[in-house]
Amino acid sequence: MDYYIDKRKYSVVGIGNAIVDIIANVEEDFLNVCNLTKGTMRLICEEEAESLHSRIAVKKTISGGSVANTIAGLAILGNKVAFIGKVKNDVLGCAFENDLRTLGVTYITKKANGDVPSTARCIVLTTPDAQRTMNTCLGIAGLLTPEDIDEDLIKNS
């Protein structure tokens, strides 16, 4: 009997938005002052993300995005995986890259430099009743181009 031997390097390569979740605990009054509706998710611009980020005490940052989270989970389970997603060469972009690599995820997408949007972030504001209010700035994540796709990663998965 002939058996197919798969010699590919990766079980899965994911392509998606590279987003850093920024977690902060806030009181409901903070949401009211910022005119935010508790328990919702909304897209925000870079300026609003900077303003909101500057007004919170960050509890934790976690690299994510739905595809990146799936790839990270597969890596934790022992799979050889890779992720393609766009970040800027900024503090959040470097944190995203380091977090994935620490989990064993191959991440080689070139970071953007210059006058480009920042790395995507989701500012998650948690109130004492455990409700999450999410404010997402997609930044450069939505600017992934065909040039950012490493065809060898795809071919080897």
N, C-alpha and C positions, 0 to 999 in steps of 0.2 A: 504494500500500500504506500502511495505517495502522500506525504503530509506537507502541507504548505508551512514553510518556516518564515515567519514575519521578521525581517531584519531591520525594520524601521526603528529609529532611535526614540521616537516619542509616541506614547499612547494617544495623546491628544494635544493639539495646539489650539488655543482659544484666541479669538480676535474680538476685542471689545473696548469699552470705555475704561480708561485707567483713572480711577477716582480715589482720593484719600478721604476717608470719613474722619471728621473732626468732632469729637464727642465732648459735650459740656452739660453740666447740670445747671438748670436755671429755675427761678421761681416763676409762677404764672404772671406776676407783675412785669417781669422782663418781656414776656411775649406781648403783653398789652402795650407797653411802652414802644416796642418795635413794630406794633401793628401786625402781629403774626397770629394766624389762626392755629390753635393747638391741635396737634395730631395730623397735620397736613404735610404734603410735600409740594414744593414749588421750585421752579427754576428761577435763578437770580443771575444778575449780571456781575461782572468782575468788581465793579465799584461797590455794589451792595455786599458782595462776599467779603471784601476787604474791611468794610465798615463793621459788619456783623462779627467777623473773626476778631477784630481788635477790641470788641466789647465783652468778650467772654473769657472765662478761665478754662482753658483746654484741660480736660481730664485725661483724654487718650486720643491718639490718632491710630487709625487702622486702614491699611491699604485695601482697596476693594473695587467695587463695580461688580455687577452680577457675573460676568464671564470670569473676571479675575478671581472672584470668590470661589467659583466652581473649580477653576484650575488649581487654586490653593488647596481646596479640599481633596482633590485627586492626588496632589503631591503629598499631602499628609498621610494619605492611604498607601503611599509607596509607589505611585505611578510616576513614570518619566513624562513630564509635561512641559509645555512652553506657552508663553503668552505674548501676544502682540497688541500693544496699545500705546498711544502717544502721551508723553509727559514733557514738560519743559525742564530745562536744566536749572531748577530752583530747589528750594528746601523740600517742598512737598514731592517734587519729581524724584529727587534723590532718595527720599524716604520710601516712596513707592517701590522703586527699583530694589533697594536694600531689603525691604520686607519680603518681596517675592523670592529674591535670591536666597535669603535665609531659609525659606521653606523648601528650597531645592528646585524652584521653578526657573527654567531657562528664560531669561528676559534680556533681549539684545536690541530692542528697538532703540534707535538713536534718539537721544533727548534733543529737543528743539532749543535753540539759542536765539538771542536777540529780542527784537520788539514783537513778540508773539504773546498770545494769551497765556495765562498761568496754568499750572497743572490743575486739573479738575478737582473740586472738593465738594463734599456734602457736609454742611455744618448741621450736626444733629443735636438739637436742644431737648434735653430730657427734663421734664417737670417732676416734682415729688410723687405724683400719681403714676409715674412710669410712662406717660404719654411722650411720644417722640414727634418733634416738629422738625422736618427736614428741609433744608435750604440748599439746593444744588446749583453749583456753577460749573458748567461743563468745560469751560476754559478751552484748552488745546485738544482735549480728548476727541472732540467732534471734528478735528481737522486731520485725522488719519488719512493718508494718501496711498495710492498704489505703491509709491516708492518706499513707504514704511513697511510694506509686507515682504518679509524674507521668504522667498520662494523655496529655499532649501529647508527651512523649518516645516513648511507645508508638505514638501515632497518626502520628508523624513518622518511623517506622522501617519 
